[in-house]
């Protein structure tokens, strides 16, 4: 039963020392054993839930929460902490509804043995989906505990209230703490009750813990170096593994000679088809062995025609226009025909990498045909499934733990390192840690898609846009629909034949779609000699979007500054909506016409995502989005040729640094009329177009390709 | 060939049996279990692997272990005095100056070296001293705020 004891996990120091968790785990183990006999199959635990796949209706309070005998509460979430803040916010959600302080909550995240399958951590879904689930479960638990006290006192539960973890009867003065209630023999059966949909959660106006800037609960371990990231996990007897990579994408291995590496003392060498790896007691030794192998490897090199320079032609050539998703209203043909003036432009967006500070990493350990993996990926159950399939073993024999990891930004949905570590660990008969190098992370992780966006629009006599034809090739349909009210639209997202492995990124295709739309809106405004702000407002009925646009413009003093435009200084704005949140940005750029360069000197952003769960965390996320957005807007681009990446290093792939940071001014609008929406993605989408629009305002030059490196060759 | 190498790490002499050309980063992490020092790029570009050598910020991903012999190595694990955090660590906590926290160790060590040399840096001096660190969460504004805050602690 070793497998069910999280104390062996070594996930972090806190876990090792956490007696509440071990008590919780003990009870859960009992529970799982019961499940194992089939007796309680209708209230199956998380393991059974994982086995049965997603969509299971497992809904007991105990799937989310457990009251420990010392009065603390163990809360469970399948979400992953990668710097975006769910550890604090889920803790706040549980504490708020249970009426306890946040320090009473012990949140266990992303351990397939213990937590429910909450899917991958993506799409800003934690806030709209998992926070409400946690609140509902915690509010139910509070009700159940109140009812338990009411039964003991033989009063109606409505006569009781809970503050600071104590149930009180104000008319009699009786009180009982959660800790006292935790000693009840009824406790376990109590928590097997289903989460009640009828229980009301605390209204925003009454929040005491949600809405506050609770620091990340394990922040101290981050400043002392004590926190163990996936790449820091160490197991007894563990080896360090390296994997042989082909010289170009998709190149099959023709032959390889392993003998030199095999002759090295203490080195494990493993080959299975194209998979070749080494493991040794130091990374250095594993690298030396891999180098000896790499020297002998012969590869069949496929022909790769697309380069980072020709990729846009390539994407257009292979665009599957016939099977694209088409949205729209009215008739674009008629709208164009009725237009006084029509415009047509094409925008491009380069392939970029997420480049999280911690590259992919995993430790795998086999014990009696069961596999435990500590991995840096954002979907513990997806990784469990990958491992189950890779080794043909049942899910019950695979446990995946995701220690709080070093960044993701949508780039860690896949668990390659986990499978690699498990293969090497199986061969070695010892735990193995595989940690990708920066070069591997740049080259072999999936990237954010490049895209080509074709825009056409028609303006009527009064300068109003009456026709809008928008096609995105390859970036996807995120935020593709225009928020502007236009009578005739045709909007489509079409696939192509991507030359690089591609996938999710912070806000997906919304960055590409918003760059093209907001740049093109600016072109339409310029074509009618309208103020870009006024032009947008004249087409905008979405009240939330209007509000952030007006807020950003007011704080930036848009109208005044627009009157003082100089040829070396330009201002631009952009807005957008995605994932039920709205954003607007105003930007100032300083242009050096002699050098053909420009610098972003100021960004003022207004953002609204409903009620704010944690203002400090939200501000961090908005900072992160704005500055990450600067990278994609100005400097980042994967350069590739012949199926190889040419700039797989921070020295050759320029990400934002301290010196690049302009004056940043963030304003939140708080809107209590909608449920909280995620805030870690949408603030990225207004940055690039606002910059391009500011450059245009100063120079008359329109930059239609991300990254917008400068003005050279553009008549500057 | 493997040799016996003596290092002084966080005030304690440590002996490791290793080949000399191994990176100090790997020896700290793999032999001495000091995993607070991180791998970020392997080319001295990002600062995740930064430690102090005789008080001087040094990137360990491009430094052979032999180069650290005879020098005082301070890693993030050695910055606090027992339970008492360094003012820079405290300031990072108060400012919430970390998102994923992977770059935090190196940033804190650089900042502490900066403040030792220049207790009251201007924002420009902070930016200049920290520019060799990459944070992909892009939490730079709060890091500058934390260093400013730590400097203010020194002033009071």
Boltz contact constraints between the chains, C-beta under 6 A:
constraints:
  - contact:
      token1: [A, 82]
      token2: [B, 100]
      max_distance: 6.0
  - contact:
      token1: [A, 83]
      token2: [B, 99]
      max_distance: 6.0
  - contact:
      token1: [A, 83]
      token2: [B, 100]
      max_distance: 6.0
  - contact:
      token1: [A, 83]
      token2: [B, 137]
      max_distance: 6.0
  - contact:
      token1: [A, 215]
      token2: [B, 96]
      max_distance: 6.0
  - contact:
      token1: [A, 219]
      token2: [B, 93]
      max_distance: 6.0
  - contact:
      token1: [A, 222]
      token2: [B, 98]
      max_distance: 6.0
  - contact:
      token1: [A, 222]
      token2: [B, 101]
      max_distance: 6.0
  - contact:
      token1: [A, 222]
      token2: [B, 104]
      max_distance: 6.0
  - contact:
      token1: [A, 223]
      token2: [B, 89]
      max_distance: 6.0
  - contact:
      token1: [A, 223]
      token2: [B, 92]
      max_distance: 6.0
  - contact:
      token1: [A, 223]
      token2: [B, 93]
      max_distance: 6.0
  - contact:
      token1: [A, 224]
      token2: [B, 80]
      max_distance: 6.0
  - contact:
      token1: [A, 225]
      token2: [B, 36]
      max_distance: 6.0
  - contact:
      token1: [A, 225]
      token2: [B, 76]
      max_distance: 6.0
  - contact:
      token1: [A, 225]
      token2: [B, 77]
      max_distance: 6.0
  - contact:
      token1: [A, 225]
      token2: [B, 105]
      max_distance: 6.0
  - contact:
      token1: [A, 232]
      token2: [B, 35]
      max_distance: 6.0
  - contact:
      token1: [A, 282]
      token2: [B, 30]
      max_distance: 6.0
  - contact:
      token1: [A, 283]
      token2: [B, 26]
      max_distance: 6.0
  - contact:
      token1: [A, 284]
      token2: [B, 22]
      max_distance: 6.0
  - contact:
      token1: [A, 355]
      token2: [B, 136]
      max_distance: 6.0
  - contact:
      token1: [A, 356]
      token2: [B, 136]
      max_distance: 6.0
  - contact:
      token1: [A, 357]
      token2: [B, 40]
      max_distance: 6.0
  - contact:
      token1: [A, 357]
      token2: [B, 102]
      max_distance: 6.0
  - contact:
      token1: [A, 357]
      token2: [B, 103]
      max_distance: 6.0
  - contact:
      token1: [A, 357]
      token2: [B, 136]
      max_distance: 6.0
  - contact:
      token1: [A, 358]
      token2: [B, 102]
      max_distance: 6.0
  - contact:
      token1: [A, 406]
      token2: [B, 100]
      max_distance: 6.0
  - contact:
      token1: [A, 406]
      token2: [B, 102]
      max_distance: 6.0
  - contact:
      token1: [A, 407]
      token2: [B, 100]
      max_distance: 6.0
  - contact:
      token1: [A, 407]
      token2: [B, 136]
      max_distance: 6.0
  - contact:
      token1: [A, 407]
      token2: [B, 137]
      max_distance: 6.0
  - contact:
      token1: [A, 437]
      token2: [B, 42]
      max_distance: 6.0
  - contact:
      token1: [A, 438]
      token2: [B, 41]
      max_distance: 6.0
  - contact:
      token1: [A, 438]
      token2: [B, 42]
      max_distance: 6.0
  - contact:
      token1: [A, 616]
      token2: [B, 96]
      max_distance: 6.0
  - contact:
      token1: [A, 620]
      token2: [B, 99]
      max_distance: 6.0
  - contact:
      token1: [A, 620]
      token2: [B, 139]
      max_distance: 6.0
  - contact:
      token1: [A, 623]
      token2: [B, 141]
      max_distance: 6.0
  - contact:
      token1: [A, 624]
      token2: [B, 137]
      max_distance: 6.0
  - contact:
      token1: [A, 624]
      token2: [B, 138]
      max_distance: 6.0
  - contact:
      token1: [A, 627]
      token2: [B, 138]
      max_distance: 6.0
  - contact:
      token1: [A, 628]
      token2: [B, 138]
      max_distance: 6.0
  - contact:
      token1: [A, 649]
      token2: [B, 43]
      max_distance: 6.0
  - contact:
      token1: [A, 650]
      token2: [B, 41]
      max_distance: 6.0
  - contact:
      token1: [A, 650]
      token2: [B, 45]
      max_distance: 6.0
  - contact:
      token1: [A, 650]
      token2: [B, 46]
      max_distance: 6.0
  - contact:
      token1: [A, 651]
      token2: [B, 43]
      max_distance: 6.0
  - contact:
      token1: [A, 651]
      token2: [B, 45]
      max_distance: 6.0
  - contact:
      token1: [A, 657]
      token2: [B, 131]
      max_distance: 6.0
  - contact:
      token1: [A, 658]
      token2: [B, 127]
      max_distance: 6.0
  - contact:
      token1: [A, 658]
      token2: [B, 130]
      max_distance: 6.0
  - contact:
      token1: [A, 658]
      token2: [B, 131]
      max_distance: 6.0
  - contact:
      token1: [A, 658]
      token2: [B, 140]
      max_distance: 6.0
  - contact:
      token1: [A, 659]
      token2: [B, 127]
      max_distance: 6.0
  - contact:
      token1: [A, 659]
      token2: [B, 131]
      max_distance: 6.0
  - contact:
      token1: [A, 661]
      token2: [B, 140]
      max_distance: 6.0
  - contact:
      token1: [A, 664]
      token2: [B, 141]
      max_distance: 6.0
